[in-house]
Amino acid sequence: MRKTPKGLRLHIAIFGRRNAGKSSLLNILTQQNVSIVSDTPGTTTDPVEKPMELLPIGPVLFIDTAGLDDIGALGKLRVRKSYKAFERADIILLVTEANKWGKYEEKVLEEAKKRDTPVLVVLNKVDIFKPDVKVKERLEKRKIPYVKTCCSLSCSWDTTAEVKREIIKLLPPDWIAQKSILGDIIGPGDLVILVIPIDKEAPKGRLILPQQQSIRDILDKKALCLITNEKNLREALINLNIKPKLVITDSQAFKEVFATVPSDIPLTSFSILFARFKGDLDELVRGAKKIDELRQGDKILICEACTHHPIGDDIGRVKIPRWIKERIGGKIDFDVYTGHDFPEDVKQYKLIIHCGACTLNRKEMLSRIYEAKKQDIPITNYGVAIAYLHGELERAIDPFKRHKYISQIVFDSETSVL
């Protein structure tokens, strides 16, 4: 892993009308010709993403969207796709020509307010248009920060410095004090065992993202890391001269690993780690407990953040559906959504089962959880669901019960199989 993954970057979405200068602003901020710039309205079609290091902030992902005033049937599709960026944005840059303000700009502020996303208004093209005094007064009254910019090469340094300065002021608290994957559980010198199966879905010559990020987090905490597969786990445990602080397994090997690791050694899975790192573990646990309320003919939504090509016994498309059908004893229908696609209406589903979300930022995962809760649809994730289906959920979340990211969950003996 040579670059910071998208999911760990600050997501900055750029919104505005066609030809307001969104792409020009992105090119100046990144010092690259990332987006095509043209006087012709509607040049940007699909959202353009650009990862970069924005010092002194760190790793960010800029998302340049299509104009919100795009027209025609195709234009409406572009606008709909642009609005998806609201779910990912940690900060929004709203670009408008300095003398323009109307329903499009107000719509962006409205959508941002719904999601509690900070907005920086960029009054652009001040070399051509005089900023509207009423607009500035309105923004100041609503305490919405703004900058005056000129996205020509001669003004690029001033524009970059001013926008960067304001972005720093808007940084979300959870970005400034980012929690780590394992930092509240392990300390210097602790031993963590990672169980990583090498099966058909393991990428050739490398590890998957949650494994990479967990290893890095262990190293950052000056802890010890031992990596093995499920076949060699028993031998690895026998040869240790210190007791492991934690064992983390891939969900694929859940059953075998839980049977092998002694009950006095804390044990969880990568997917459960990411359930709390990227989402809301309490809510995902509650969602898993709804599995036993499913009935024949119900529909389940499977969501995968990445768009990998499924091979063989795919965890989301094959294994989890098979285990649930065996549990329910009847036919259950499954729909699969991948990437940033997430249905606006999920009322047709009785349950949503999400992947670990390692490629999403936390804002987008929390947005999906919020959307499910708003429509009163339970949501869980792969690791939590698999632990529940194998009767090991209580043990799998036990390492986190003493820590701030999950409350003490009370298991109702009448409704739980644990």
N, C-alpha and C positions, 0 to 999 in steps of 0.2 A: 504494500500500500504506500505509494509514493506521494499521493496528494490527499489533502483533507477531504473526506467523503462529503457529498452534497448535504446529507442529513445532519452533519455537524456544523454547517455553515450558517451564518446569519443571512436570511432570505430578504432581499430588498426588491420589491416589485415596483415597476415604473408604469404609471397609468396616465392617461390623458387622451385628448382628442387626436384625430388624424392630423399629422403635420404640425403638431405643437412643439416638436423638438425632442421627443422621448429618445429616439435612437441616437440623435446627436449628443444628448446628455450622457447616454451610456458610453458612447465612444470616447468622450472626453474623460469621464471618470475612470475608464479602464485603460486609457491611453492606447487603444487599439480600434481598428475598424471592425467591431463586432457585428454591428447592424448596418444594413444598407440604408444610406441617407439619400433622400430624393425630395424634390419639391412636389412630386406627385402624391396626393393623399392616398393612404392605404398601402404604403410600401411594405410595412411590417404585417405579415399574415399570422402565422403561428407565433406564440410567445418564444422569444429568443433568450436562452440562458447563457450566462457567462460567469464561471467561477473565477475568483481572483483573491489575492491578499490585499486588503484595503487597510494599509497601516495608518494609525496604530490600532485599528479595530481588530484586525486579524482576518481569518478566512470568511468570505462572503459569497453569496450567489445572487447576481443581478438577474432579474426577470423583466425583459422588455416586452410589453404587451401590445396588441393591435389597438388601433383607435377605437374608443368607446362609441364614436358616432359613425362607425362603419355602416354602409348601406347595402341593400340588396340581400338576397337569400344567403349568399356566401358570406357577406358581411356580418349577418346575424350569427352565423356559426362561429366566425372569428371572435365576435364580442363575447359569446357564451364561453368560448375557450379561455378568453382573457379573464373572465370573471372567476374562473377556477383558481387563478393566481391569488385571489383574496384568501383562500384557505391556507396558503403556504407562507404568506407574507408576514415577516416579523416587523418590518417597517415599510411604509408606502411613500413613494415619491410621486406627487401629483403635479404633472407638468401642464402648464397652460400658458398661452401667449399672454404677455403682461397686461394687456387691455381687455382680456376676455374672461368672463365667468358666467356660468349658467347651470342648466339642469345636469349636464354631464359631470361637472365638477362636484356638484352637490350630491350626486348619486355615489360618487367615490367616497366622499366623507361619510355618507350614510352607511355604506357597506363596511367601511373601516370601523365606525362606531359600534356596529353590531358585534364585531369581533374584538373590540378593544385593542385595535391596531393603531399605533401612532402614525401620524401623517405629517410629512414635510411638503408644503406647497412650493413649487418652483415656478416663479413668475419669469418666464423665459422671453428671449428676444428683446431685452430692454434696449438694445442698440437700434431697434426698429420701432418698437411701440413704447409709449409712456405708460408706466404702471397706473392702473385705475386706483385712485385714492379711496373710493368707496369699498373696493375689494380689500384693500389693505386694512381699512378700518374694521371691516366685517371680520376679517381673520384675527385681528388683534383682540376684538371684543370676545371672540370665541376661544381665544388663547391657542390658536393654531399657528405654529411657526411657519415662516416663509422666508425664502431667499430670492433675490433678484439676480438673474443670470443672463449671460450671453454665451451661447454655445459655439462661438467661432473660435478658430485656433488662437487668435490674438488674446482671447479672454480665458483660455482653457485653464491656466494655472489658478486664477482667481476663483473661477467657478468651482473647480475641484476642491480647493481649500475651504470655500464657504459651505458647500454641500456636505463635505466630510465633517466639518465642525458641528453642523446641526444634526447629522446622523448620530454622532457620539452622544449628544444630549438626549436623543430619543431611544437609546439602547434599552431594551427590556431588562428589568431586574434579573430575570432568570438567565439572561445572556451574560450579564456582568459577573454574576456569581453562578456560573454553570456547575451543576452537580455532575459528578463523574458516574460511570457505570457501576463501579464497585467501591468507590472511595470511602463510603460511610460504613463499609463492612470489613474491609481488610486494612492492615497497617504494615509498616516496614517489617520484613522478615517472615511474614505469614506465608504459608504454602497454599497455593491454589492449584487444583488439578483440573485441567480441561480435557474432556473426553470428546474426541473429534472422529467420528466414523469416516472412513474413506469408502464411499459407495458410488453408485452410478451418478448421483447428482453432485458429488464433490467436484469443484472445478479443477481441471488438470493443472498440476504444478503450483497451486496456490490455495489459500484458505478463504472462506466466505467472510463477508464484511463483519458480522457480529463477532466472529472468532478473532479477526485481526484487531478490532477495536478493544476487545476485552484484554488481549495480550498487552496492547499498548498501555491500557489503564493499569494493569497489574504492575508493569514496569515503572510507570509514573509514580506509583505508591511505594516503590522500592520493596515490593513483595517478591516471592519466589513463584515461578510458574513451571509446572510439569505437564507436558502434553502427551496423551496416549490415545489409543483407540479403545473401543469397548472390549475387544478381544484380549487386550493386554492389561486391562485395568486391575484385575485381581492380583496379578504378579506385581504391578506397580505399587499397590497398597501394601503388599507383604514386605517389599524391600525398603519401605520408608523407615526412617528413624525419628521422624517427627509427625505429629498428627496434623492432617490437612485442616486449614481453616474453613475451606469450602471446596466442594466438587461441583463443576458446571458441565452439563452434558448437552449435546445436541438432542433435540426432541426425537430424532429418528431412533435413537438408542435408549429411549426413556426406560422401557420395561427392564432391559438387561442391566442397565446401570443402577437402577433403584434396588434391584435384587442383589447386586454385588456390594454396594457401599454400606458399611455398618450404620445402624440407625443413629449412633452418637456423632456421626460426621455430617455437618450441614450439606445439603444437596439441592441444587436447582438446575434450571436449564437456561441456555442463551436467550431463548424467546421470552422467558419470564423476566430475565434481567432487563430486556428491552421493553417489556410491558410497562415497567415502572420508569425506565429511563426516557422513553419516548411518549408514554401515555399516562393512564390512570389505572394502576394495578387493582385498586379496590373495585373500580367499575368493571374491569375485565374479569375479575373473579366472580362478581355477581352475575355477569353474563354467562359464564361457564356453568353455573349452577342451574341455569334454565334449560340445559340440554335434556334433562329428564322430563321436562314438560312438553317436549316435542311429540307430535303425533304423525301418523302416516299421512302423506300428502302435503305436509308443511314444506315451505321453501326456506333454504339457507343461502345467504350471500357469502361467498368466499372472496376476500380481497387480498391481493398481492401488490405490494408497492413497486416491486421490480417487474420487468417483463422478460424473465428468463424463459428459455425454451424447456417445457416440461419433458422429463425423461423417465421412462419406466414407472416405478412405484412412487409417483410424485406425492409429496406430503399433503399439499392442499387439494389436489384434484382426485387423488386416489385413496391415500391412507386414512385421512380424517373422515371423508365421506363413508368409507367402508366401516370404520369403527363406530360411527354414529348409527349407521343402518343396523349394525349388529346389536347395538345398545337398544335401539327403539324397536327392532324386530319388524321393520316394514320399510316401505318406499319413502324416501325423502328426496326432494328435488334440490339441486344445487346450481346456482349461477356464479360465474367467476368474472371478477373485474380486476384488471391489472393496471399498473402505472398510476398516473394521477387521476384516472377515471374513477368516479364514485357517484352512484346514482343520487339524484336530488330527492327522489321519493323512495324510501326503503320500507314503506308500510306493508308491502306485499310479503316481506320476510318475517319469519319468526325468530331468527337469530342471525347475527353477523359474526363471522369468524375471520379475523384479520391476521396477516403475517406479523412478524416481529417489527416491521416498519424501519428496518435499519437504513434504508435509502431515503426515508422521509425525514423532514425536520419535525421537531416536537409540535410545532404550531399546527401543521397539517394533520398529524395524528390526533391531537386533541380536538381539532375541528370536526374530524370524523366521529369521534366519540360523542362530542356535543350534539352533532346532527342526529345520531342514533338515539340519544337520550331525549332530544326534543320531540322525536316521533314515537317515543316509548317503545323502541326496539332494543332488546338486549344485545350487547356486543362483547366479544371476548377475543383472544388471540390464539394462535396455533399452540404455543407452549402451555398456556393456562388450560386450554381445552383438552390437550393430550394428557396433561397431568390429572385432570378431573376424570377423563375416560379410563385412565389406568388406576384410579383410586389412590393417587399419590399427591393430590393438590395441597393438602394441609402441610405435608412435609416439604413440598417444593417451595412454598411461600414462607415457611417458618424462618429462614434466615433474615427476612425483612421485617418481621413483626416488631422487632425491638427498635426499628429505625424510623425516621421521620417520613419516609415516602409511602408508608402503608400503615393504616390503622390496625388495631387488633380486630381481626375479622372473627365474628362469632358464627360458628357453623351450627345451623339448626339440625338436630339429629333426625327430625321428621322429614326434612326435605333434602338432606344431603346423604350421599352414599359414603362419605368419608368415615 
